[in-house]
Amino acid sequence: MAKERLQKILSHAGVCSRRQAEVLIREGSVRVNGEVAAIGDRALFGKDAIKVNGKLLHHAPNPLYYGFYKPKGVLSVMHKDNTLPTLSDYVNLKDRLYPIGRLDFNSEGILILTNDGTFTEKVQKNTSLTRLFHVKVRGNHVEDKYLDSLAAGGMLDRMIRPVSVSVVERLANKSVIAFTLKGKGAIDVRAYFELKGFLVEKVTRMTMGPVSIAKRQPGELWPLKPNDISLLS
């Protein structure tokens, strides 16, 4: 059996995502056969002694899949923070989980939590995955030209091309715009709307593929159904 990169091993073992594994390796928190690991190192899981923060790495536990409604004002990380709330303040499970589909501190909505690294990779690479956002902006009379501008796409760190854009609610001095994206990769929806001249008050991710926060409350955690897991990946 060929050796694999440490990031992949840690991810498949349910320790963390590959991105988080890189952070652990750079911090010197990973050792292989007693030696501090470096980015690019490879190992053979089950033969080499791999330790993370002094704990020997074992084979992955039973895979777990949850939906979580992240509230506004919460960091999308599982480890504790000395100053700000994180997912660990809401998710009190013995099993180590990590999030798929990050949301910024001031945004809320659906996250997927899992300990399955292979599943995480499949979701992140799923080019058919749709995500629906509700974006509350100032002004209750959103003109067609502004909606057309949103729908036309634009450049942030890469080209953004939404699937659909529509007004779903008009309030006294605000409007809520439904904004649907399709494909892989994280997108800063707030930054995209601001690029188009909107004053954004709230961003809520309503769905990731088949998983929705409809009828859910901020801070709620629930197990995903087998069909949802299949459709996500």
C-alpha positions in Angstrom: 0.0 0.0 0.0 1.4 3.4 -1.0 2.0 6.2 1.5 -0.4 9.1 1.5 -0.1 12.8 2.4 -0.7 13.5 6.0 -3.5 16.0 5.2 -5.4 13.2 3.5 -4.8 10.7 6.3 -6.0 13.2 9.0 -9.1 14.1 7.0 -10.0 10.4 6.3 -9.5 9.6 9.9 -12.1 12.2 10.9 -9.7 14.4 12.7 -10.3 17.6 10.7 -10.6 18.9 7.1 -7.5 18.9 4.9 -7.2 22.6 5.2 -7.3 22.4 9.0 -4.8 19.5 8.8 -2.3 21.8 7.0 -2.7 24.3 9.9 -2.0 21.6 12.5 1.1 20.4 10.5 2.5 24.0 10.2 2.0 24.5 13.9 4.1 21.4 14.7 1.1 19.5 16.2 1.6 16.4 14.1 4.3 13.8 14.5 5.2 10.7 12.5 7.2 8.0 14.3 8.3 10.6 16.8 9.4 13.2 14.3 7.7 16.6 13.8 5.9 16.4 10.4 6.1 19.0 7.6 3.9 19.9 4.7 4.4 17.3 2.0 5.3 14.5 4.3 3.7 11.1 3.6 2.9 8.1 5.9 1.2 4.7 5.9 -1.8 4.7 8.1 -1.8 1.7 10.4 2.0 1.2 10.1 3.5 4.5 10.9 2.7 6.0 14.3 0.9 9.3 13.6 0.2 11.6 16.6 -1.9 14.7 16.6 -1.4 16.9 19.7 0.2 13.9 21.4 -2.6 11.5 20.7 -2.1 8.5 18.6 -4.3 8.5 15.4 -6.7 5.6 15.1 -8.9 4.5 12.3 -12.0 6.6 11.6 -15.0 6.1 13.8 -18.4 5.4 12.4 -19.3 8.1 9.9 -21.7 10.8 11.2 -23.6 13.4 9.2 -25.5 16.3 10.6 -27.2 19.5 9.5 -26.7 22.6 11.7 -28.3 26.0 11.7 -25.4 28.3 12.4 -26.6 31.4 14.2 -25.3 34.9 13.4 -22.3 35.9 15.5 -20.7 32.4 15.6 -17.4 31.3 14.1 -17.6 28.4 11.7 -14.9 26.3 13.5 -15.2 23.5 16.0 -12.4 24.4 18.4 -12.9 26.8 21.3 -12.1 30.5 21.0 -11.3 32.6 24.0 -13.3 35.6 22.9 -15.9 34.6 20.3 -18.6 31.8 20.2 -17.8 28.8 17.9 -19.7 25.8 16.8 -18.3 23.9 19.8 -20.5 26.0 22.0 -23.6 24.5 20.3 -22.5 21.0 19.3 -22.0 18.9 22.4 -21.1 15.5 20.9 -18.3 13.2 22.0 -17.4 12.5 18.3 -15.1 15.0 16.6 -16.9 16.7 13.7 -15.9 19.5 11.3 -18.0 21.8 9.1 -18.6 21.7 5.3 -19.7 25.0 3.8 -18.2 27.8 5.9 -20.2 30.9 6.7 -18.7 34.2 7.9 -19.1 35.4 11.5 -22.1 37.7 10.7 -23.9 35.3 8.4 -26.2 32.4 9.4 -27.8 29.3 7.9 -27.1 25.7 7.0 -23.8 24.0 7.6 -23.1 20.3 7.2 -21.1 18.7 10.1 -19.3 15.3 9.6 -16.3 13.2 10.6 -16.2 11.6 7.1 -13.2 13.1 5.1 -14.1 11.3 1.9 -17.6 12.6 2.0 -16.3 16.1 2.7 -14.2 16.0 -0.4 -17.1 14.8 -2.6 -19.3 17.6 -1.4 -16.6 20.2 -1.9 -16.1 19.0 -5.5 -19.8 18.5 -6.3 -20.3 20.8 -9.4 -24.1 20.2 -9.4 -24.7 21.3 -5.7 -27.0 24.3 -5.4 -27.1 26.7 -2.5 -29.9 29.2 -1.9 -29.3 32.4 0.1 -31.7 34.9 1.3 -30.0 38.3 1.4 -31.7 41.2 3.3 -30.8 44.6 1.8 -31.8 48.2 2.6 -34.5 49.6 0.4 -37.9 48.1 -0.4 -38.1 49.0 -4.1 -35.3 47.1 -5.7 -35.2 48.1 -9.3 -34.9 45.6 -12.1 -31.6 47.0 -13.3 -30.0 46.1 -10.0 -31.5 42.6 -10.1 -30.2 42.3 -13.6 -26.8 43.4 -12.5 -26.8 40.7 -9.8 -27.9 38.0 -12.3 -25.3 39.1 -14.8 -22.4 37.9 -12.6 -19.2 39.6 -11.6 -15.6 39.1 -10.5 -14.5 38.7 -6.9 -11.5 36.3 -6.5 -13.2 34.4 -9.4 -16.1 34.8 -11.8 -19.5 34.5 -10.0 -22.5 33.5 -12.1 -25.7 33.0 -10.1 -28.4 30.5 -11.3 -31.3 32.8 -10.3 -32.1 36.1 -8.6 -35.5 37.3 -7.4 -37.2 39.4 -4.7 -39.0 37.2 -2.2 -40.1 39.8 0.3 -40.5 43.6 0.5 -40.5 45.1 4.0 -41.0 48.7 5.1 -37.5 49.9 4.3 -35.8 46.6 3.3 -36.0 43.8 0.7 -35.1 40.1 0.8 -33.5 38.7 -2.3 -33.3 35.0 -3.1 -29.9 34.3 -4.6 -29.1 30.8 -5.9 -25.6 29.5 -6.8 -24.5 26.2 -8.3 -21.2 24.4 -8.2 -18.2 24.0 -6.0 -16.1 26.6 -4.1 -16.8 29.1 -1.4 -18.3 32.5 -2.4 -18.5 35.6 -0.2 -22.1 36.5 -1.0 -22.0 39.6 1.1 -19.0 40.9 -0.8 -20.7 40.1 -4.1 -23.8 42.1 -3.2 -21.7 45.0 -2.0 -19.8 44.9 -5.3 -23.1 45.4 -7.0 -23.9 48.5 -4.9 -26.3 46.9 -2.3 -26.2 47.7 1.4 -26.4 44.2 3.0 -28.0 43.7 6.4 -28.2 40.0 6.6 -27.1 36.9 4.7 -28.8 33.5 5.4 -27.9 30.3 3.6 -31.3 28.5 3.3 -30.2 25.3 1.6 -27.2 23.2 0.6 -28.5 20.8 -2.0 -31.4 18.9 -0.4 -30.7 20.1 3.1 -32.7 23.1 4.3 -33.1 25.2 7.5 -36.9 25.5 6.8 -38.7 25.0 10.1 -35.4 24.9 12.0 -34.2 27.2 14.7 -30.7 28.9 15.0 -28.4 26.6 16.9 -30.4 23.4 16.0 -28.5 20.2 15.1 -30.2 17.2 13.4 -29.0 14.0 11.7 -29.1 13.9 7.9 -31.3 11.3 6.1 -29.5 8.7 3.9 -31.0 10.3 0.8 -29.7 13.7 1.7 -26.2 12.3 2.2 -26.4 10.6 -1.2 -27.6 13.8 -3.0 -24.9 16.0 -1.3 -22.1 13.9 -2.6 
